[in-house]
Amino acid sequence: MTETDYRELFLPDGDLDEPLRAFAQQVRAFADDKLAPHAREIDETCTFRREMVADLGRAGVLGGPLPAAVGGGGWTPLQLAIAHEELGAACGNARGFCAVQTGLVTQCLHHNGDDAQRERWLGPLMRGDAIGCFGLTEPDAGSDVASLQTHAVQQPDGSYRISGTKHWITNGGVADVMLLFATVDPSLGHKGLTAFLLTTDRAGIERRPMPGVDLGHRGSDHAVVVLDGVVAAADEVVGPVGKGFGIAMNGLAAGRLSVAAGAVGIHRRALAEAAAFTRAREQFGKPLARFQMVQERLADMLTSLHASRALVHRCATRRAAGAETHADLAMAKLYSTEAAAAAAEQAVMLHGGRGYTSAYPVERLWRDVQALRIYEGTSMIQKTILGRMLGD
């Protein structure tokens, strides 16, 4: 097999028809040109790169999954999966930003907002002129969304006063608008959850970086958002009062496909880096790639890559047909993120001491992929979903 041919084993191109292959190559070229050159720097400096948002907007990535009728790209779920694999392979921070901006905020607003809310925000969010965040997670409410404590108390004039604390809010420190979830009555559990669309510059909102240094995605913005008597007008409620749980769950489902596809991208990049390094690095008179133990690891990484991609593409295809189940999404996210974590670890080991430094991308891939196993439903949560379906 030639030097050029072996790389084709990693890519999705051979399994795609011509229009989808061209689409993948277009996104790949954009990601390699505009995102990959900055990935190491923003990681090492822990810097959110605002220019990235403008680049994603100009390339049509931020509006990709939205219908053409509202100015989006009209992507199918499979196109989204393909695009987010390419983003994940180039820069996990960019892929994570898109999952929040598009999957959790813009699509939720498109499906659940009223005409005035959509008119004001969809265009700026899709162009990258505005940044959104998804205000769901709290210090004591992660996987158990129904237990969140942020409280929205309705006032005599119909407005609400909202108080509470959110954390691990991606884009929280840089967002112009926040899709916030609060309960109008804690005794109602998930039936009290309500969504609000709030500008972030209003009185009573304090934003600060998460304490410490993140393990991965260091070029992303992760914030603590404290709300102290924030006033939300009645027309800033998104969807019916008390229906926020469904909005949040549907948003997370959309985001999980991005996470699974992004994991495939990280997996692919880890394998590509490991293969290139072991082909070039010689020990004991021959390239590392010719040692049987190394070949075994590369072979396992390649096989699990294609298995992950197949699950993700299957999920996307079933979503487009309206046949997707919770099991489809849980299997895709569980398998792809765990396989990517295993591949990234093997890539570090195959690089030896060089895998322990940021001079090579594999240590960043290893750090970034850990978050994909956690957010938008941990691997344990995905197993619980599957286990309950099998056992109940």
Backbone hydrogen bonds, N-H to C=O, Kabsch-Sander energy under -0.5 kcal/mol:
donor,donor_aa,acceptor,acceptor_aa,energy
6,Y,2,T,-1.8
7,R,3,E,-0.5
7,R,4,T,-0.6
8,E,4,T,-0.7
8,E,5,D,-1.2
9,L,5,D,-0.5
9,L,6,Y,-1.2
10,F,7,R,-1.6
11,L,7,R,-0.7
15,D,12,P,-2.1
16,L,13,D,-1.7
21,R,17,D,-2.9
22,A,18,E,-2.6
23,F,19,P,-2.0
24,A,20,L,-2.8
25,Q,21,R,-2.3
26,Q,22,A,-2.0
27,V,23,F,-2.3
28,R,24,A,-2.5
29,A,25,Q,-2.3
30,F,26,Q,-2.0
31,A,27,V,-2.9
32,D,28,R,-2.8
33,D,29,A,-1.8
34,K,30,F,-3.3
35,L,30,F,-0.5
35,L,31,A,-1.6
36,A,31,A,-2.8
38,H,35,L,-1.7
39,A,35,L,-0.6
39,A,36,A,-1.2
40,R,36,A,-0.5
42,I,38,H,-2.4
43,D,39,A,-1.3
44,E,40,R,-2.6
45,T,41,E,-2.4
46,C,42,I,-0.6
47,T,42,I,-1.7
49,R,47,T,-0.5
49,R,219,G,-0.5
50,R,48,F,-0.9
52,M,49,R,-1.2
53,V,49,R,-0.6
53,V,50,R,-0.9
54,A,50,R,-1.2
55,D,51,E,-2.3
56,L,52,M,-2.5
57,G,53,V,-2.2
58,R,54,A,-2.7
59,A,55,D,-2.0
60,G,57,G,-1.3
61,V,56,L,-1.9
62,L,56,L,-1.0
64,G,61,V,-0.6
66,L,63,G,-1.4
70,V,67,P,-1.4
71,G,68,A,-1.7
72,G,67,P,-2.5
73,G,63,G,-2.1
74,G,63,G,-0.5
74,G,66,L,-3.3
75,W,64,G,-3.0
80,L,76,T,-2.2
81,A,77,P,-2.3
82,I,78,L,-2.5
83,A,79,Q,-2.9
84,H,80,L,-2.7
85,E,81,A,-1.7
86,E,82,I,-1.8
87,L,83,A,-2.2
88,G,84,H,-2.2
89,A,85,E,-2.1
90,A,86,E,-1.2
91,C,87,L,-3.4
95,R,91,C,-1.8
96,G,92,G,-2.5
97,F,93,N,-2.2
98,C,94,A,-2.2
99,A,95,R,-2.1
100,V,96,G,-1.6
101,Q,97,F,-3.1
102,T,98,C,-2.6
103,G,98,C,-1.2
104,L,99,A,-1.3
104,L,100,V,-0.5
105,V,100,V,-1.7
106,T,101,Q,-2.4
107,Q,102,T,-2.8
109,L,105,V,-2.7
110,H,106,T,-2.6
111,H,107,Q,-2.4
112,N,108,C,-2.2
113,G,109,L,-2.5
118,R,114,D,-2.5
119,E,115,D,-2.7
120,R,116,A,-2.0
121,W,117,Q,-2.0
122,L,118,R,-2.0
123,G,118,R,-0.5
125,L,121,W,-2.3
126,M,122,L,-2.5
127,R,123,G,-2.3
128,G,124,P,-1.1
129,D,124,P,-1.7
130,A,124,P,-1.8
133,C,177,V,-1.5
135,G,133,C,-0.6
135,G,179,L,-2.4
136,L,134,F,-1.6
138,E,141,A,-2.4
141,A,138,E,-1.3
145,V,143,S,-1.5
147,S,144,D,-1.7
148,L,145,V,-1.8
151,H,163,S,-2.5
152,A,183,T,-2.6
153,V,151,H,-0.6
153,V,161,R,-2.5
154,Q,152,A,-0.6
155,Q,159,S,-3.4
158,G,155,Q,-2.4
160,Y,232,A,-2.7
161,R,153,V,-2.1
162,I,160,Y,-0.5
162,I,230,V,-2.8
163,S,151,H,-2.0
164,G,227,L,-2.4
166,K,225,V,-3.1
167,H,137,T,-1.8
169,I,223,A,-2.4
170,T,168,W,-0.9
171,N,221,D,-3.3
172,G,169,I,-2.2
172,G,221,D,-0.5
174,V,171,N,-1.2
175,A,171,N,-1.7
176,D,131,I,-3.0
177,V,131,I,-1.7
178,M,198,L,-3.0
179,L,133,C,-2.7
180,L,178,M,-1.0
180,L,196,F,-2.8
181,F,135,G,-2.3
182,A,194,T,-2.4
183,T,150,T,-3.0
184,V,192,G,-2.3
188,L,185,D,-2.2
189,G,186,P,-1.3
191,K,188,L,-1.6
192,G,189,G,-1.8
193,L,190,H,-1.0
194,T,182,A,-3.2
195,A,238,V,-0.6
196,F,180,L,-2.8
197,L,236,E,-2.8
198,L,178,M,-2.6
198,L,196,F,-0.6
200,T,176,D,-1.7
202,R,199,T,-0.6
205,I,202,R,-1.3
206,E,204,G,-0.6
206,E,226,V,-2.7
208,R,224,V,-2.2
210,M,222,H,-2.0
220,S,217,H,-1.6
222,H,220,S,-0.6
223,A,169,I,-1.5
224,V,208,R,-3.4
225,V,166,K,-2.5
226,V,206,E,-3.1
226,V,224,V,-0.5
227,L,164,G,-3.3
228,D,204,G,-2.4
228,D,226,V,-0.5
229,G,227,L,-0.5
230,V,162,I,-2.5
232,A,160,Y,-2.7
232,A,230,V,-0.5
236,E,233,A,-2.0
237,V,234,A,-1.2
238,V,195,A,-2.7
239,G,112,N,-0.6
239,G,237,V,-0.6
243,K,240,P,-1.8
244,G,193,L,-3.1
245,F,190,H,-0.5
245,F,193,L,-0.5
247,I,243,K,-1.3
248,A,244,G,-2.8
249,M,245,F,-2.6
250,N,246,G,-2.4
251,G,247,I,-2.1
252,L,248,A,-2.5
253,A,249,M,-2.1
254,A,250,N,-1.9
255,G,251,G,-2.3
256,R,252,L,-2.2
257,L,253,A,-1.1
258,S,254,A,-0.9
259,V,255,G,-2.2
260,A,256,R,-2.7
261,A,257,L,-2.4
262,G,258,S,-2.9
263,A,259,V,-2.2
264,V,260,A,-1.6
265,G,261,A,-1.8
266,I,262,G,-2.3
267,H,263,A,-2.8
268,R,264,V,-2.7
269,R,265,G,-2.4
270,A,266,I,-2.7
271,L,267,H,-2.4
272,A,268,R,-2.6
273,E,269,R,-2.6
274,A,270,A,-2.3
275,A,271,L,-2.9
276,A,272,A,-2.4
277,F,273,E,-2.4
278,T,274,A,-2.5
279,R,275,A,-1.6
280,A,276,A,-1.5
281,R,277,F,-2.6
283,Q,286,K,-2.4
286,K,283,Q,-1.4
288,L,281,R,-2.8
289,A,278,T,-2.6
290,R,287,P,-1.9
291,F,288,L,-2.1
295,Q,291,F,-2.6
296,E,292,Q,-2.3
297,R,293,M,-1.5
298,L,294,V,-2.4
299,A,295,Q,-2.7
300,D,296,E,-2.1
301,M,297,R,-2.3
302,L,298,L,-2.3
303,T,299,A,-2.3
304,S,300,D,-2.5
305,L,301,M,-1.6
306,H,302,L,-1.9
307,A,303,T,-1.9
308,S,304,S,-2.4
309,R,305,L,-2.5
310,A,306,H,-2.2
311,L,307,A,-1.9
312,V,308,S,-2.4
313,H,309,R,-3.0
314,R,310,A,-2.3
315,C,311,L,-2.3
316,A,312,V,-2.4
317,T,313,H,-2.5
318,R,314,R,-2.4
319,R,315,C,-2.2
320,A,316,A,-2.1
321,A,317,T,-1.3
322,G,319,R,-1.3
323,A,318,R,-3.0
324,E,318,R,-1.0
329,L,325,T,-1.6
330,A,326,H,-2.5
331,M,327,A,-2.7
332,A,328,D,-2.0
333,K,329,L,-2.6
334,L,330,A,-2.7
335,Y,331,M,-2.5
336,S,332,A,-2.0
337,T,333,K,-2.0
338,E,334,L,-2.0
339,A,335,Y,-2.6
340,A,336,S,-2.0
341,A,337,T,-2.1
342,A,338,E,-2.1
343,A,339,A,-2.4
344,A,340,A,-2.7
345,E,341,A,-2.0
346,Q,342,A,-2.2
347,A,343,A,-2.4
348,V,344,A,-2.0
349,M,345,E,-2.2
350,L,346,Q,-2.6
351,H,347,A,-1.2
352,G,348,V,-0.5
352,G,349,M,-1.1
354,R,351,H,-1.5
355,G,352,G,-1.3
356,Y,353,G,-1.5
357,T,354,R,-1.2
360,Y,357,T,-1.5
363,E,360,Y,-0.8
365,L,361,P,-2.2
366,W,362,V,-2.3
367,R,363,E,-1.9
368,D,364,R,-3.1
369,V,365,L,-2.2
370,Q,366,W,-0.7
370,Q,367,R,-0.7
371,A,367,R,-0.6
371,A,368,D,-0.9
372,L,368,D,-0.7
373,R,369,V,-0.9
373,R,370,Q,-0.8
374,I,371,A,-1.5
375,Y,371,A,-2.5
377,G,374,I,-0.6
379,S,373,R,-1.8
382,Q,378,T,-2.3
383,K,379,S,-2.1
384,T,380,M,-2.1
385,I,381,I,-2.4
386,L,382,Q,-2.1
387,G,383,K,-3.1
388,R,384,T,-2.6
389,M,385,I,-1.7
390,L,386,L,-1.8
391,G,387,G,-2.4
392,D,388,R,-2.6
